[in-house]
């Protein structure tokens, strides 16, 4: 929603001028080709003058249907030397079209003016929130007391909602403004401003489309990132394998010895023999320790595996 300032009814000497125009601070937005112009917000503008002062043409009407080209504002000039009250009627041009809800339907949904699709969606949410959907036939819903005031039945089929709410929808009430034309006053250039709330869907829709487009692009980017990560993993794997075979081809013996030594260390860590010192086993003193005799006896008395000969047997 946008608060739009409407400059109305400017007095110029003995002649006065009725002007409906956006406020000057919004001029920067006019340069944007996607920003809606002033006339696009209204379906019809009616200006009614005092019939006693202007008996021949006291009503001025502008209709969007007759002048579809967008305008930045409207200007009506009449000569006069007497103060009077001008009635201005603004009929809004809602896109998509909005309707005024009946008191019964307003009581259910809590909104006064809304579009038909959103009214139907609000009824659906009302039914879901209060668990009124018929469990035996989900195409129907039970009407509670507020819904019975709207539909006049105890149950209703979802497909009939759009048709049955039509009697409860009417055109929105136009905006009525009363402006007094004065021959003197303190307001600059005789201009008075009114605030009118209007729907401005154009920039929001463009931002929404841009957001959805960015979401699709993000999916493409995520897919590309995953493909890049997979390719990098394959490159590292091929690099490791190349280094392995290249080292073997340059010096097979040293490569195999280094591989065996590395695998032995890994095997010792896995078997829990990380504290074992192979260098001490090269000396005879290592086997003269007290535990050696007990270890030999345990080895000789161990239970032989099935299908193998006992240790020391011939």
C-alpha positions, 0 to 999 in steps of 0.5 A: 500500500502507498500513501498518495498525496492528491493536490486538489483545487488551486485558486488563481486570482478571480479564476480557480482551478481544480487539480488532481495531481501526485505530490511533488516529492514523488516526481522521482518515481514518475521517471520510472517507466514501471511505476504506475501513473496517477490515472491508473489508480482510478476507474472514474473521477467525478467532480461536482460543482455548485449547480447554482453557480454553474447550472450548465456544466456543474458535473465533470466526469473522467472515466478510465474506459474512455481514456485508457491512456495513463495521465499524471493528473487532471486539471479542471478550470472554471471562472468564478468569484465566489467561495463554494464547496466541491464534491469529489468522488474517486472510484478506485481501479483495483487490479485485480478487482476487489469487492466489498464483503457483506456484513455476514461474510465480513464477520467470518473473514474479518476483512471489508474489501478483498479480491475474489480468489483471496476471499475463497482462500480465506474461507478455505483457511477458516474451514481448515483452522476450525476442522470443519471439513467433512471426514466422510466426504472431504469435498464438503465442509460443515457450516458453523453458525457464522458460515450458516449466516453466509450460505444458509445451509448446514453443509457446503460443497467446496466447488460451490463456494465461488458461486454462493458468495457472489450475493455477498460481494458488491463494488467497493464504496467510492472515496468522497472528498469535500473541498472548499474553494476560498478566495483567500487563505494561508495555504501555499498557492491555495493547494490542499492535500489528501491522503488516499491509500491505493494498491501499488502491485507493480514494483512488488510483482517485479521484485517477486518475479526477480526473486523467483528468477534468482531462486531458479538461478540459485538452484542452477548454481548449487547444481554447478557447485556440486558438479565442481566439488565432484570433479575436484574429488576425482582430480585429487583421487587421480593425483594420488594414484598417479603419485603412487604409480610414479613412485613405484616406477622410479624406484620399485625396491625402495618404494616397496620397502617404504610401503611395507614399513609404513604398512607395518607401522599402521598394523602395529597401531591397529593391533595395539603394539604401538609401544613395541620397540623392534630395535630392542628385539635385535639384542639377546638381552631382550629374551633373557627377561623374566616374562620370556619363559612364561610366554614360551610355555603359554605358546607351547601349550596353546590350543592348536587350530582345527586341521593343523598339527600341534606346536613341536609335533613331528 
